[in-house]
Amino acid sequence: MVRCFLIHTVCPVSALSSAESRILYSRVFGPDEAALTEQQRGLSAEQRRLLQREKVAVVARQVKSAVYLCREASGRALLEAVPGEEALALQDANSGVVRLRAGEPFSDETSALWLGVQSLGFTLVCEPHENLLLAEGTLCGLTRHCLEHLHMLGQGSEVLLRSNRIDALLSRLLPHGQLLFLNHRFAQSLEKEVTAYMAK
C-alpha cells in the first residue's frame, strides 16, 4: 500500500531557508492508528494533523536532499521548461528511491520513490513489500497527468487551487492508496477517463 503522495518544491524558494521544502499538495492514505504510541493516541485531532504534517515535511526534506545530490552528481545544468513542454521536462526528470528507516518519520521502514521535475518533486511513500516497479510506473503516470493537465511548470501555477483535480486523479490511478496492475486495454480506458475529466 502507498502511505502518501506529495508534491513539493525541490529548489530553493525565496521565502524559505535553503534546507526547507514547501509542500504544495499531500495526501495520506489510510489511518496510521497502529503506528501511534499511547501518548500520541491521547492527542486531539488538530495535534494529530500537525504530527502528520511534520511526518510529510520530513519526507519532503529527505527527498529534496536526494534530488539535490542526484543533480550535483550528474553535472547537468537544469534547463527551465516553458508551458507546453511538459513531456520534455518529464523526460529530463531525475528519479530515485530513498529508504526511510523505522521511526524516520513512520513507525516502520518505508520507501520514498521520487521524480524531480524542474523545481517540483513528486513523491510516493510505499510500504517495504510493495512492487517498486509498479509504484514507479504509477508515479510517472501521476506526474505526467499533473504536468500536462494542471500546467504546473508555468509561472504562478495554481496547484493549491486545483487540489480537487489531483484528488480525482488519485482516486482513479491510486484508489485508497492501492497500486493497480493494469492490462493494456484497461489502462487505455482509464487514460481516456482521466483525460476527459481533466479537460473539464
NUDREN-835418 format. One line per field, with one value per residue (C-alpha): residue number from 1; residue in one letter; chain; x, y, z. Coordinates in Angstrom, 3 decimals. Layout:
resi NUM,...
resn A,...
chain A,...
X X,...
Y Y,...
Z Z,...
// end
This chain:
resi 1,2,3,4,5,6,7,8,9,10,11,12,13,14,15,16,17,18,19,20,21,22,23,24,25,26,27,28,29,30,31,32,33,34,35,36,37,38,39,40,41,42,43,44,45,46,47,48,49,50,51,52,53,54,55,56,57,58,59,60,61,62,63,64,65,66,67,68,69,70,71,72,73,74,75,76,77,78,79,80,81,82,83,84,85,86,87,88,89,90,91,92,93,94,95,96,97,98,99,100,101,102,103,104,105,106,107,108,109,110,111,112,113,114,115,116,117,118,119,120,121,122,123,124,125,126,127,128,129,130,131,132,133,134,135,136,137,138,139,140,141,142,143,144,145,146,147,148,149,150,151,152,153,154,155,156,157,158,159,160,161,162,163,164,165,166,167,168,169,170,171,172,173,174,175,176,177,178,179,180,181,182,183,184,185,186,187,188,189,190,191,192,193,194,195,196,197,198,199,200
resn M,V,R,C,F,L,I,H,T,V,C,P,V,S,A,L,S,S,A,E,S,R,I,L,Y,S,R,V,F,G,P,D,E,A,A,L,T,E,Q,Q,R,G,L,S,A,E,Q,R,R,L,L,Q,R,E,K,V,A,V,V,A,R,Q,V,K,S,A,V,Y,L,C,R,E,A,S,G,R,A,L,L,E,A,V,P,G,E,E,A,L,A,L,Q,D,A,N,S,G,V,V,R,L,R,A,G,E,P,F,S,D,E,T,S,A,L,W,L,G,V,Q,S,L,G,F,T,L,V,C,E,P,H,E,N,L,L,L,A,E,G,T,L,C,G,L,T,R,H,C,L,E,H,L,H,M,L,G,Q,G,S,E,V,L,L,R,S,N,R,I,D,A,L,L,S,R,L,L,P,H,G,Q,L,L,F,L,N,H,R,F,A,Q,S,L,E,K,E,V,T,A,Y,M,A,K
chain A,A,A,A,A,A,A,A,A,A,A,A,A,A,A,A,A,A,A,A,A,A,A,A,A,A,A,A,A,A,A,A,A,A,A,A,A,A,A,A,A,A,A,A,A,A,A,A,A,A,A,A,A,A,A,A,A,A,A,A,A,A,A,A,A,A,A,A,A,A,A,A,A,A,A,A,A,A,A,A,A,A,A,A,A,A,A,A,A,A,A,A,A,A,A,A,A,A,A,A,A,A,A,A,A,A,A,A,A,A,A,A,A,A,A,A,A,A,A,A,A,A,A,A,A,A,A,A,A,A,A,A,A,A,A,A,A,A,A,A,A,A,A,A,A,A,A,A,A,A,A,A,A,A,A,A,A,A,A,A,A,A,A,A,A,A,A,A,A,A,A,A,A,A,A,A,A,A,A,A,A,A,A,A,A,A,A,A,A,A,A,A,A,A,A,A,A,A,A,A
X 0.000,1.076,1.321,1.232,1.652,3.371,4.024,6.654,9.447,12.972,14.682,15.119,12.095,12.820,10.555,12.174,15.612,17.691,17.048,13.247,10.797,7.310,4.579,2.182,-0.058,-0.137,-2.498,-2.087,-3.845,-5.428,-5.240,-1.924,-3.554,-1.334,1.728,0.551,2.076,-0.082,0.932,0.008,-3.404,-4.388,-3.749,-6.568,-7.458,-5.613,-2.475,-2.593,-2.938,0.127,2.059,1.089,2.105,5.526,5.992,5.210,7.646,10.416,9.852,9.904,13.206,14.839,13.654,14.816,18.267,18.309,17.262,19.980,22.648,21.456,21.589,25.009,26.374,25.002,26.588,23.820,22.513,18.849,17.047,13.808,10.905,8.193,4.499,3.710,6.992,5.851,6.705,10.254,10.631,9.405,11.985,14.753,13.442,15.703,14.350,15.309,14.360,15.055,14.819,13.214,14.254,11.784,10.979,12.122,9.312,6.984,6.911,8.136,10.512,9.179,10.459,10.022,10.056,10.588,10.692,12.354,10.884,12.360,11.654,8.968,9.250,6.618,6.906,5.150,5.870,5.324,5.410,8.514,6.753,5.311,6.339,8.637,8.483,4.705,4.952,7.419,5.052,2.177,4.279,5.304,1.665,0.520,3.318,2.594,-1.093,-0.350,2.136,0.077,-3.387,-2.613,0.255,2.398,5.608,4.315,4.767,2.027,0.815,-2.334,-1.540,-3.180,-6.400,-6.578,-6.244,-9.685,-8.339,-5.355,-7.724,-9.805,-6.650,-5.511,-8.930,-8.691,-4.999,-4.278,-7.616,-7.301,-3.528,-3.584,-1.287,-3.154,-1.931,-3.389,-3.633,-3.235,-6.960,-7.909,-5.007,-6.240,-9.779,-8.517,-6.361,-9.387,-11.454,-8.735,-8.151,-11.877,-12.185,-9.112,-10.285,-13.443
Y 0.000,3.571,5.621,9.059,11.112,14.506,17.396,19.713,22.069,20.738,24.009,26.954,29.200,32.791,32.717,29.545,28.658,26.502,23.377,23.666,22.388,23.792,21.160,22.092,19.045,15.980,13.059,10.423,7.121,5.220,5.932,5.316,4.289,1.252,3.488,5.774,5.382,5.524,9.141,10.072,8.371,10.941,13.821,15.914,15.739,19.010,17.737,14.517,16.561,18.611,15.409,14.019,17.290,17.070,13.494,14.644,17.555,15.148,13.077,16.216,17.374,13.974,13.809,17.379,16.389,13.289,15.331,17.891,15.170,13.462,16.714,17.607,14.154,14.266,17.656,18.573,22.108,22.462,23.886,25.734,24.332,26.584,25.715,23.270,21.373,19.203,15.949,17.145,18.213,14.791,13.052,15.087,14.436,12.963,9.972,7.741,5.912,6.896,4.244,5.701,3.794,2.855,5.881,8.352,9.504,6.479,3.738,1.063,1.118,2.661,3.587,7.022,6.985,10.420,12.303,15.722,17.753,21.246,22.816,20.293,16.943,14.221,11.543,8.272,6.738,2.964,0.141,-2.060,-5.046,-3.000,-3.608,-0.638,-1.014,-0.787,2.185,3.905,3.478,4.860,7.822,8.594,8.475,10.722,13.180,13.261,13.961,16.665,18.398,18.165,18.949,21.290,23.169,23.052,24.260,27.714,30.853,31.366,27.798,27.313,23.932,24.777,25.835,22.642,20.116,18.686,17.699,15.980,14.180,12.945,11.792,9.870,8.269,6.816,5.889,5.109,4.248,4.236,4.017,0.690,0.224,-1.162,-3.839,-2.718,-4.596,-2.561,-2.257,-1.164,1.288,2.897,3.122,4.703,7.112,8.279,8.702,10.760,12.915,13.595,14.584,16.809,18.593,19.844
Z 0.000,-0.647,2.555,0.940,-2.220,-2.160,-4.484,-3.065,-4.026,-4.518,-5.407,-3.053,-2.674,-1.693,1.374,2.778,4.024,1.687,3.783,3.713,1.163,0.611,0.480,-2.320,-2.024,0.192,0.512,3.198,2.607,5.451,9.142,10.819,14.097,14.598,14.491,17.274,20.710,23.830,24.347,20.764,20.988,23.605,21.198,19.794,16.097,15.473,17.206,15.166,11.985,12.948,13.708,10.299,8.636,10.295,9.027,5.488,5.873,6.946,3.790,1.621,3.165,2.635,-0.972,-1.620,-0.348,-2.591,-5.644,-4.939,-4.615,-7.809,-9.764,-8.399,-9.280,-12.833,-13.524,-15.967,-15.969,-15.059,-18.095,-17.430,-19.404,-20.706,-20.560,-23.342,-22.960,-20.065,-21.871,-22.468,-18.839,-17.697,-19.899,-18.274,-14.756,-12.109,-10.228,-7.367,-4.204,-0.621,2.070,5.193,8.290,11.011,13.117,10.436,10.171,10.080,12.692,10.271,7.307,4.077,0.624,-0.947,-4.756,-6.227,-9.507,-9.608,-12.468,-12.652,-9.252,-8.269,-6.540,-6.872,-4.194,-3.360,0.040,-0.102,2.390,2.107,0.484,-2.415,-6.015,-6.680,-10.474,-10.358,-7.990,-10.340,-13.292,-11.230,-10.090,-13.685,-14.786,-11.954,-12.655,-16.387,-15.823,-13.256,-15.535,-18.714,-17.382,-14.496,-16.189,-13.066,-14.693,-15.594,-13.538,-10.985,-11.285,-9.224,-7.701,-4.407,-6.127,-8.170,-5.393,-6.236,-9.664,-8.083,-5.667,-8.616,-10.402,-7.318,-6.838,-10.345,-10.578,-6.910,-5.240,-1.437,-1.816,-3.655,-6.636,-9.658,-12.050,-15.372,-18.638,-21.820,-22.587,-19.064,-18.995,-22.222,-20.846,-17.638,-19.654,-21.652,-18.486,-16.778,-19.863,-20.227,-16.560,-16.578,-19.750,-17.967
// end
